[in-house]
């Protein structure tokens, strides 16, 4: 991803049985508005489960849109035994 996109944020963290990986990048396509894409991967090695969430918005609207995206992704409830 770092070779083909402009990475804006890369992070990882652990919480209980979960490992979370965040990658936010700028997606630029010819003749289209730039879009910021926020990817969130949450893995549970104990159960072999992976959740993948994507939130994206036009770069020109990101600050406003991220208020909603941050609320959504910060309030996820994930079952640790499934």
C-alpha positions in Angstrom: 0.0 0.0 0.0 2.8 2.4 0.8 4.2 2.0 -2.7 1.0 2.7 -4.5 -1.0 5.1 -2.2 -0.3 8.1 0.0 -0.6 6.5 3.5 -2.1 9.0 6.0 -2.2 6.8 9.1 -1.0 3.3 10.0 -1.5 1.9 13.5 -1.9 -1.3 15.3 -3.0 -2.1 18.9 -4.1 -5.0 21.1 -7.2 -5.1 23.2 -7.9 -8.4 25.0 -8.1 -11.2 22.5 -8.3 -8.7 19.6 -5.6 -7.2 17.4 -6.6 -4.1 15.5 -4.9 -2.7 12.5 -5.8 0.7 11.0 -4.7 2.0 7.6 -5.9 5.3 6.2 -4.8 6.4 2.7 -5.6 8.9 0.0 -7.1 7.3 -3.1 -6.4 9.4 -6.2 -7.9 8.5 -9.6 -7.7 10.5 -12.8 -10.7 12.7 -13.4 -12.3 11.8 -10.0 -12.2 13.7 -6.7 -9.6 12.4 -4.2 -11.1 10.1 -1.5 -9.8 9.3 1.9 -10.3 5.6 2.8 -10.1 4.5 6.4 -9.6 0.7 6.8 -10.0 -1.1 10.1 -9.1 -4.7 10.5 -9.9 -6.5 13.8 -8.6 -10.0 14.3 -9.1 -12.6 17.0 -6.5 -15.3 16.6 -8.2 -17.5 19.3 -11.3 -17.9 17.1 -9.8 -17.3 13.7 -12.1 -14.4 13.1 -11.4 -11.2 11.1 -13.6 -8.2 10.8 -13.0 -5.6 8.1 -14.6 -2.1 8.2 -14.2 0.6 5.6 -15.1 4.2 5.9 -14.5 6.6 3.1 -15.3 10.2 2.1 -14.2 12.7 -0.4 -11.0 14.5 0.8 -12.8 17.8 0.6 -15.5 16.6 3.1 -13.3 14.4 5.3 -13.2 16.5 8.5 -16.9 16.7 8.7 -17.5 13.1 7.6 -14.9 11.6 9.9 -16.9 12.9 12.9 -19.5 10.3 11.9 -17.0 7.6 10.9 -15.1 7.9 14.1 -18.3 7.6 16.2 -19.3 4.5 14.2 -15.9 2.7 14.4 -15.3 3.7 18.1 -18.5 2.1 19.2 -18.3 -1.3 17.6 -19.4 -4.2 19.8 -17.6 -7.4 18.8 -18.2 -10.8 20.2 -15.0 -12.4 21.5 -16.1 -16.0 21.4 -17.4 -16.2 17.8 
